Amino acid sequence: MHLTDHLADVQLNEYLDNETNPKGRAQIESHLSTCDECAARLTALKTLFAEIESLPEVALTRSLAAPFTRPSNPPVPQLPRWFRLTAILQAALALITIILAAPFITNLLPAIEIPSLTEALLQLQLQWTAWLDFDLLSTVSMPTLPQIPALETSSLMLTLTLVGVSMLWVLGNGLLLRKQLK
Amino acid sequence: MNAPSDRDLIVRARRGESEAFGELVSRHQSGVFNVCYRLLHEHGEAEDLAQETFMRAYDRLQTFDLEREFGPWIRRVAANLCLNYLESRRVTAPLDEERDADSTLLPEAVTEVRERSEQIRAALSSLPPHYRVVVELRHYQALSYDEIAKELNIALSDVKSYLFRARKLLAEKLHASD
């Protein structure tokens, strides 16, 4: 670049945008130091840049965060960690108890004497029809059902059954609540 | 207690805490809106486009690179969205119909600075869409020529050419209004 050649507008733009390589930059600066015309053009361009960048910020008239801050679901309270662990502990204990109780239940089960399910249902139905005083139903003869061996009941057996059922309930609840408690 | 970082808020928003994203929007809404306003020069449209920018960002949150800065990224998304909007509007509707008429509605007592700002905004909004966006990305978002080319998916020579012509037009309009 000869010192007598003026700088192109593109060169001045790139110079102000810091897009000129170091060598080119040095040449431009050397030229500007001796050419008043190009220096004046550079100043005008600088003024334009300053004007463009002088625009003040404009305020919003509404919050753009509103669609995201509306609570879609009520917040779920977080349970303490120790409480969440009890659910797992409950389930584990229930499982162990059932496994331990299984041999006792198997041994004692035949000793339980309870009316068979069929008999109980038949009795219930007869009472129901008698209560309704419904002639048609009362004349219906029920088919002969096969005899199911009766079981003997004992308080120990009932207690064990109750414990087993309770353990199953705890196990079931523990498993059901596991995901929710997480 | 320190305020959570943008990154923390993004992580929480990804887990479904929309309030965390709301907090992120509150932090950046002014910057994003001003990008839209500089490019559209119409308050209502700028707010709508800024809202749309955040909606899109929310949809893309799962794929957002957490190593990036959220603020510059969302402002670039806004600029691109406005460019697409301007391009589509250029085909379907004439410009300059629904502009904010602040310069004519301003009371006489407004300062000279405000009037000049309005002249600059008017000059910016008279530029073709691509010129406007290049000016926005260079002057207000401080992107390099390379970054602008990548962001707008155009050639580096186009960036230089758009920017040069845009400044020339701006200088003419601003000097003509002096």
Interface residues (C-beta under 8 A of the other chain):
Chain A: D9 V10 N13 E14 D17 N18 E19 A44 L45 L48 F49 E51 I52 E53 S54 L55 P56 E57 V58 A59 L60 T61 R62 S63 L64 A65 A66 P67 F68 T69 P71 S72
Chain B: S18 E19 F21 G22 E23 V25 S26 Q29 S30 V32 F33 N34 Y37 R38 H43 E47 A50 Q51 F54 M55 Y58 R116 S117 I120 R121 L124 V135 R138 H139 Y140 S144 Y145 K160 L163 F164 R167 K168 L170 A171 L174
